[in-house]
Amino acid sequence: MAPIGLLGETPCAGKTVLLRLDLNSPIDPSTHSILDDKRFREHIPTIQALRESRLVIITHQSRPGKKDFTTLEVHAEKLEQLAKRPVKYIDDIFGHYARESVRSLKAGDILMLENVRFNAEENLTMKPEEAARCHLVRGLAALGDLFVNDAFGTAHRSQPTMVGLPVAMKSVAGLLMEREVLTLSKVFSNAPRPVSVVLGGTKVDDSIAVAEHMLKDHIADQVIVIGVVANVFLLAMGYDIGRPSAQLIQQLKYEKEIGKAKEILREFRDRIIVPEWVAVREGGARTEYPVSAIPPDAPVLDLGMDSVLRLSDRVRESGTVVFNGPAGVFEDRDFATGTYELLKAAAKTPFSIIGGGHTAAVVEQLGIERDFSHISTGGGACIEFLTGKKLPAVEALERSKELFG
């Protein structure tokens, strides 16, 4: 990776700093209150590091057409509560009101602009140079002296504020962005061996891309598949996983991934670990079967205990574990065992990374978040990083370093 500018190396006192955060959070539609403030909490160190600046926060909530696409008034209130500093919200992005509000800031003040996705340009995918010329970026760049990007959760999006601002003005990574990039990069080079990658949940296409990259480049010593990802590999191996589970794969439009799983198995069969026992719902209760005898009408909802024990041992024996996606329908206590036990095993390894999303939520439920080396704040960005792709926002920060030093 080319060098990027870092917040700790950049004088910020007295400057007007545009700070891009990812505060996109679940919202209660009836009360408009924030249901989970994890993303807010992760950004607090960067905000505190900029306490001597005039701070202008750029962030978003959801996207057009979604029920939770809304203004940022409650986000400003939540941030004020967590940062223990006043946060003023305005319903403008780069218009006259925004310009006047920024001009009136004093060192230590925090101003939150309106949901940046209220501007149509932010919802477009653009190349950095093109984005730097759009009205949104030109308007925002005129407001500040420095751009700090701390929005790792949005780093895989090639949107104007993420990739255009770094080309338009001097830009550096915030503390969260820096921590995410450096920690995830360690998986590719200095991670303690053996490296195990646990891939589950329903995002089969992303998981297969991660498996292929990490096996081909000898980053992972073994890939353990669970959840719907495991079901796709079981189909690729010729097993009948039952109608409900097969239909789910069709509904998710993952039939093509079965062929990709076959190719991975042909090349890396000895390094792909699949469950041998699964748990299904039968007659309203949890029942366990070997994968060779899954009932035709029962949905596969968890690992069987035999596989829970076997796979937990493999995880515990690892030097590094990258864990993304649950082993089953963990929301139902009867089918949470596989997810819970594998996560507890991963927590005991020397270097452990959680890929965000649902998995991070389960870790927090279990109260074992401090036992992990790193819990990513960006599910999609983390997965894209682990497939070996360059994240557009990180590339833009590299370009900014070239342009502005």
C-alpha positions as CSV (number, residue, x, y, z in Angstrom):
1,M,0.0,0.0,0.0
2,A,1.3,3.5,-0.9
3,P,1.6,5.9,2.0
4,I,-1.4,8.0,3.2
5,G,-1.4,11.1,5.3
6,L,-2.1,10.4,9.0
7,L,-3.9,12.6,11.5
8,G,-1.2,12.2,14.1
9,E,1.4,13.6,11.8
10,T,-0.7,16.6,10.7
11,P,-1.0,20.0,12.5
12,C,-4.7,20.8,12.9
13,A,-5.0,23.3,15.7
14,G,-6.8,26.5,14.6
15,K,-7.7,25.0,11.2
16,T,-11.2,24.4,9.8
17,V,-11.3,20.6,9.4
18,L,-13.9,18.8,7.3
19,L,-14.3,15.4,9.0
20,R,-16.1,12.6,7.1
21,L,-17.7,10.1,9.5
22,D,-19.9,7.1,9.0
23,L,-22.7,7.5,11.5
24,N,-25.2,5.5,9.5
25,S,-27.1,3.6,12.2
26,P,-30.3,1.7,12.8
27,I,-33.1,4.1,13.7
28,D,-36.4,3.4,15.5
29,P,-39.0,4.6,12.9
30,S,-41.6,5.6,15.5
31,T,-39.3,7.7,17.8
32,H,-36.5,8.5,15.3
33,S,-34.0,7.5,18.0
34,I,-30.6,5.8,17.4
35,L,-30.9,2.1,18.3
36,D,-27.1,1.4,18.2
37,D,-24.5,4.0,18.8
38,K,-21.4,1.8,18.2
39,R,-20.3,3.7,15.1
40,F,-20.5,7.0,17.0
41,R,-18.4,5.6,19.8
42,E,-15.7,4.4,17.4
43,H,-15.2,7.9,16.0
44,I,-14.9,9.7,19.4
45,P,-11.0,9.4,19.6
46,T,-10.7,11.2,16.2
47,I,-13.1,13.9,17.3
48,Q,-11.1,14.4,20.5
49,A,-7.9,14.5,18.6
50,L,-9.3,17.5,16.7
51,R,-10.5,19.4,19.8
52,E,-8.4,22.5,18.9
53,S,-9.9,22.7,15.4
54,R,-13.0,24.2,14.0
55,L,-14.7,20.9,13.2
56,V,-17.2,20.5,10.4
57,I,-18.7,17.0,10.3
58,I,-19.9,15.4,7.0
59,T,-21.8,12.2,7.3
60,H,-24.9,10.3,6.0
61,Q,-27.8,8.2,7.1
62,S,-29.2,5.5,4.8
63,R,-29.9,6.3,1.1
64,P,-32.8,7.7,-1.0
65,G,-35.9,5.5,-1.0
66,K,-35.2,3.8,2.3
67,K,-37.5,4.3,5.3
68,D,-34.6,5.4,7.5
69,F,-33.3,8.1,5.1
70,T,-33.7,11.1,7.3
71,T,-32.1,14.3,8.7
72,L,-29.2,14.2,11.1
73,E,-30.7,16.1,14.1
74,V,-30.8,13.0,16.3
75,H,-27.2,12.1,15.2
76,A,-25.9,15.5,16.4
77,E,-27.7,15.0,19.7
78,K,-26.2,11.5,20.1
79,L,-22.7,12.7,19.2
80,E,-23.0,15.6,21.6
81,Q,-23.9,13.2,24.4
82,L,-21.0,10.8,23.6
83,A,-18.3,13.4,22.9
84,K,-19.4,15.5,25.9
85,R,-19.1,18.6,23.8
86,P,-21.8,20.8,22.1
87,V,-22.6,19.7,18.5
88,K,-24.6,22.1,16.4
89,Y,-26.7,20.7,13.6
90,I,-27.7,22.7,10.5
91,D,-30.1,21.6,7.7
92,D,-27.7,22.7,4.9
93,I,-24.6,21.1,3.2
94,F,-22.7,23.8,1.3
95,G,-25.2,26.6,0.7
96,H,-25.2,30.2,2.2
97,Y,-26.4,29.0,5.6
98,A,-23.6,26.4,5.8
99,R,-20.9,28.9,4.7
100,E,-22.0,31.5,7.3
101,S,-22.2,28.8,10.0
102,V,-18.7,27.6,9.3
103,R,-17.3,31.2,9.2
104,S,-18.7,31.7,12.7
105,L,-17.0,28.7,14.2
106,K,-14.3,29.1,16.9
107,A,-11.6,26.6,17.8
108,G,-13.2,23.7,19.7
109,D,-16.6,24.2,18.0
110,I,-18.3,21.3,16.3
111,L,-20.8,21.7,13.4
112,M,-22.7,18.8,11.8
113,L,-23.9,19.5,8.2
114,E,-27.1,17.9,6.9
115,N,-27.2,14.3,5.6
116,V,-24.8,14.6,2.7
117,R,-26.8,12.0,0.7
118,F,-29.6,14.6,0.5
119,N,-27.4,16.0,-2.3
120,A,-28.0,13.9,-5.4
121,E,-24.3,13.9,-6.4
122,E,-23.3,12.0,-3.3
123,N,-25.4,9.0,-4.4
124,L,-23.4,8.7,-7.7
125,T,-20.3,6.5,-8.3
126,M,-17.5,8.7,-9.6
127,K,-13.8,8.6,-10.3
128,P,-11.8,10.9,-8.0
129,E,-11.0,13.5,-10.7
130,E,-14.6,13.6,-11.9
131,A,-15.8,13.8,-8.3
132,A,-13.4,16.7,-7.5
133,R,-15.1,18.8,-10.1
134,C,-18.7,18.2,-9.0
135,H,-20.7,21.0,-7.2
136,L,-20.9,19.1,-3.9
137,V,-17.1,18.6,-3.6
138,R,-16.2,22.1,-4.8
139,G,-18.8,23.6,-2.4
140,L,-17.5,21.6,0.6
141,A,-13.8,22.0,-0.2
142,A,-14.3,25.8,-0.1
143,L,-15.4,25.5,3.6
144,G,-12.2,24.0,5.1
145,D,-8.4,23.8,5.2
146,L,-8.1,20.1,5.7
147,F,-10.1,17.0,5.0
148,V,-10.0,14.0,7.5
149,N,-11.6,10.8,6.3
150,D,-12.5,8.5,9.2
151,A,-15.4,6.8,7.5
152,F,-14.0,3.3,7.0
153,G,-17.5,1.8,6.8
154,T,-18.0,3.7,3.5
155,A,-14.5,3.3,2.2
156,H,-15.6,0.8,-0.5
157,R,-17.9,3.5,-2.0
158,S,-16.5,5.6,-4.8
159,Q,-18.7,8.6,-3.9
160,P,-17.8,12.3,-4.1
161,T,-17.1,13.0,-0.5
162,M,-15.1,9.8,-0.2
163,V,-12.9,10.1,-3.3
164,G,-13.3,13.7,-4.6
165,L,-12.4,15.7,-1.5
166,P,-9.0,14.0,-1.2
167,V,-8.2,15.2,-4.8
168,A,-9.5,18.7,-4.1
169,M,-7.7,19.4,-0.9
170,K,-5.0,18.1,1.5
171,S,-6.5,15.0,3.2
172,V,-5.5,12.5,5.8
173,A,-6.9,9.4,7.5
174,G,-8.6,9.7,10.8
175,L,-7.6,7.5,13.7
176,L,-10.4,4.9,13.0
177,M,-9.5,4.7,9.3
178,E,-5.8,4.3,10.2
179,R,-6.5,1.5,12.7
180,E,-8.8,-0.4,10.3
181,V,-6.4,-0.2,7.4
182,L,-3.2,-1.1,9.4
183,T,-4.9,-3.9,11.4
184,L,-6.5,-5.6,8.3
185,S,-3.2,-5.2,6.4
186,K,-1.5,-7.3,9.1
187,V,-3.6,-10.3,8.0
188,F,-1.7,-10.3,4.6
189,S,1.8,-10.1,6.0
190,N,2.6,-10.4,9.7
191,A,-0.3,-12.5,11.0
192,P,0.6,-15.3,13.5
193,R,0.2,-18.8,11.8
194,P,-1.8,-20.8,11.2
195,V,-4.3,-18.3,9.7
196,S,-8.0,-19.5,9.8
197,V,-10.7,-17.7,8.0
198,V,-14.3,-18.4,9.1
199,L,-16.9,-17.4,6.6
200,G,-20.6,-17.6,7.3
201,G,-23.9,-15.7,7.0
202,T,-25.8,-15.2,3.8
203,K,-23.3,-13.0,1.7
204,V,-22.1,-16.0,-0.2
205,D,-20.6,-14.1,-3.2
206,D,-18.4,-11.9,-1.0
207,S,-17.3,-14.9,1.1
208,I,-16.3,-17.0,-1.9
209,A,-14.3,-14.0,-3.3
210,V,-12.5,-13.8,0.1
211,A,-11.9,-17.6,0.2
212,E,-10.5,-17.6,-3.3
213,H,-8.1,-14.7,-2.8
214,M,-6.8,-15.8,0.6
215,L,-6.3,-19.4,-0.5
216,K,-4.6,-18.6,-3.9
217,D,-2.3,-16.0,-2.3
218,H,-1.4,-18.4,0.6
219,I,-2.8,-15.9,3.1
220,A,-5.1,-18.5,4.8
221,D,-4.0,-21.9,5.9
222,Q,-7.6,-23.0,6.1
223,V,-11.0,-21.6,5.3
224,I,-13.9,-22.8,7.6
225,V,-17.3,-22.4,6.0
226,I,-20.5,-22.1,8.1
227,G,-24.0,-20.8,7.6
228,V,-25.4,-20.4,4.1
229,V,-21.9,-20.3,2.8
230,A,-21.4,-23.9,4.0
231,N,-24.7,-24.9,2.4
232,V,-23.4,-23.7,-1.0
233,F,-20.2,-25.7,-0.5
234,L,-22.2,-28.8,0.5
235,L,-24.3,-28.5,-2.7
236,A,-21.0,-28.2,-4.6
237,M,-19.9,-31.4,-3.0
238,G,-23.1,-33.2,-4.1
239,Y,-25.0,-33.3,-0.8
240,D,-28.8,-32.8,-0.7
241,I,-29.3,-30.0,1.9
242,G,-33.1,-30.2,1.8
243,R,-35.6,-28.1,-0.1
244,P,-35.9,-25.1,2.3
245,S,-32.1,-24.4,2.3
246,A,-31.8,-25.0,-1.4
247,Q,-34.7,-22.6,-2.1
248,L,-33.1,-19.9,0.1
249,I,-30.0,-20.1,-2.1
250,Q,-32.2,-19.7,-5.2
251,Q,-34.1,-16.7,-3.6
252,L,-30.7,-15.1,-2.8
253,K,-29.7,-15.7,-6.5
254,Y,-26.6,-17.6,-5.5
255,E,-26.9,-20.6,-7.8
256,K,-23.8,-19.4,-9.8
257,E,-21.8,-19.5,-6.6
258,I,-22.1,-23.3,-6.5
259,G,-20.0,-23.6,-9.6
260,K,-17.4,-21.2,-8.1
261,A,-17.4,-23.3,-4.9
262,K,-16.7,-26.4,-7.0
263,E,-13.7,-24.8,-8.6
264,I,-12.3,-23.8,-5.2
265,L,-12.8,-27.3,-3.9
266,R,-11.0,-28.8,-6.9
267,E,-8.0,-26.7,-6.2
268,F,-8.0,-26.4,-2.4
269,R,-10.1,-29.3,-1.0
270,D,-7.6,-30.0,1.8
271,R,-7.8,-26.4,3.0
272,I,-11.6,-26.0,3.0
273,I,-13.3,-27.2,6.1
274,V,-17.0,-27.9,5.9
275,P,-19.5,-29.0,8.6
276,E,-20.2,-32.8,8.9
277,W,-23.2,-32.4,11.1
278,V,-26.0,-29.8,11.0
279,A,-29.0,-28.8,13.1
280,V,-32.4,-28.4,11.5
281,R,-35.9,-27.5,12.8
282,E,-38.1,-30.5,12.7
283,G,-41.5,-30.7,14.4
284,G,-40.8,-27.3,15.9
285,A,-37.6,-28.5,17.7
286,R,-33.8,-28.6,17.1
287,T,-32.7,-32.0,15.6
288,E,-29.2,-32.9,14.4
289,Y,-28.2,-34.9,11.3
290,P,-25.0,-35.8,9.4
291,V,-24.8,-33.8,6.2
292,S,-25.4,-37.0,4.2
293,A,-28.9,-37.5,5.8
294,I,-30.5,-34.0,6.0
295,P,-34.3,-34.4,5.9
296,P,-35.9,-33.1,2.6
297,D,-38.3,-30.6,4.3
298,A,-36.3,-29.4,7.3
299,P,-34.3,-26.1,7.1
300,V,-30.6,-26.2,8.1
301,L,-30.4,-23.5,10.8
302,D,-27.1,-24.2,12.7
303,L,-24.1,-26.5,13.0
304,G,-24.6,-29.9,14.8
305,M,-22.8,-30.3,18.1
306,D,-20.3,-32.7,16.6
307,S,-19.2,-30.0,14.1
308,V,-19.4,-27.2,16.8
309,L,-16.8,-29.1,18.8
310,R,-14.6,-30.1,15.8
311,L,-14.6,-26.6,14.3
312,S,-14.1,-24.9,17.6
313,D,-10.9,-27.0,18.2
314,R,-9.6,-25.9,14.7
315,V,-10.3,-22.3,15.5
316,R,-8.7,-22.5,19.0
317,E,-5.5,-24.0,17.4
318,S,-5.1,-21.0,15.1
319,G,-2.6,-18.2,15.5
320,T,-4.9,-15.8,13.6
321,V,-8.7,-16.0,13.0
322,V,-10.6,-13.7,10.6
323,F,-14.3,-14.3,11.4
324,N,-17.2,-13.0,9.2
325,G,-20.8,-14.2,9.4
326,P,-22.8,-16.4,11.8
327,A,-23.1,-20.2,11.7
328,G,-26.9,-20.1,11.7
329,V,-30.0,-18.3,12.9
330,F,-28.4,-17.0,16.0
331,E,-31.5,-14.8,16.8
332,D,-33.2,-18.1,17.9
333,R,-31.5,-19.4,21.0
334,D,-32.1,-23.0,19.9
335,F,-29.9,-22.3,16.8
336,A,-27.3,-19.9,18.3
337,T,-24.9,-22.6,19.7
338,G,-22.6,-22.8,16.6
339,T,-22.2,-19.0,16.3
340,Y,-21.6,-18.5,20.0
341,E,-19.1,-21.4,20.5
342,L,-17.0,-20.6,17.5
343,L,-16.8,-16.9,18.5
344,K,-15.8,-17.9,22.0
345,A,-13.0,-20.1,20.5
346,A,-11.9,-17.3,18.2
347,A,-11.6,-14.9,21.2
348,K,-8.9,-17.1,22.7
349,T,-6.5,-16.9,19.7
350,P,-3.5,-14.6,19.6
351,F,-4.8,-12.4,16.8
352,S,-8.5,-12.2,16.0
353,I,-10.5,-10.0,13.6
354,I,-14.3,-9.7,13.4
355,G,-15.5,-8.5,10.0
356,G,-18.3,-6.2,11.3
357,G,-22.0,-6.5,10.7
358,H,-24.1,-9.2,12.4
359,T,-21.0,-10.9,13.8
360,A,-19.9,-7.8,15.6
361,A,-23.4,-7.5,17.1
362,V,-23.2,-11.1,18.5
363,V,-19.8,-10.5,20.0
364,E,-21.2,-7.5,21.8
365,Q,-24.2,-9.5,23.0
366,L,-21.8,-12.1,24.4
367,G,-19.8,-9.4,26.1
368,I,-16.5,-10.6,24.7
369,E,-15.6,-7.7,22.4
370,R,-12.5,-6.9,24.5
371,D,-11.1,-10.4,23.9
372,F,-10.8,-9.7,20.1
373,S,-7.8,-7.9,18.6
374,H,-10.0,-5.9,16.2
375,I,-13.7,-5.6,15.4
376,S,-14.2,-3.9,12.1
377,T,-16.7,-1.0,11.8
378,G,-17.3,-1.7,8.1
379,G,-18.8,-5.0,7.0
380,G,-18.8,-4.3,3.3
381,A,-15.5,-2.4,3.4
382,C,-13.8,-5.1,5.5
383,I,-14.9,-7.9,3.1
384,E,-13.7,-5.9,0.0
385,F,-10.4,-5.3,1.7
386,L,-10.0,-9.0,2.5
387,T,-10.6,-9.9,-1.2
388,G,-7.5,-8.0,-2.0
389,K,-9.2,-5.1,-3.7
390,K,-8.0,-1.5,-3.1
391,L,-10.7,0.5,-1.3
392,P,-11.6,3.6,-3.4
393,A,-11.4,5.9,-0.3
394,V,-7.9,4.6,0.7
395,E,-6.7,5.0,-2.9
396,A,-7.9,8.6,-2.8
397,L,-6.0,9.3,0.4
398,E,-2.9,7.9,-1.3
399,R,-3.5,10.2,-4.2
400,S,-3.9,13.2,-1.9
401,K,-0.6,12.4,-0.3
402,E,1.0,12.6,-3.7
403,L,-0.7,15.8,-4.6
404,F,-0.5,17.8,-1.4
405,G,2.3,16.0,0.7
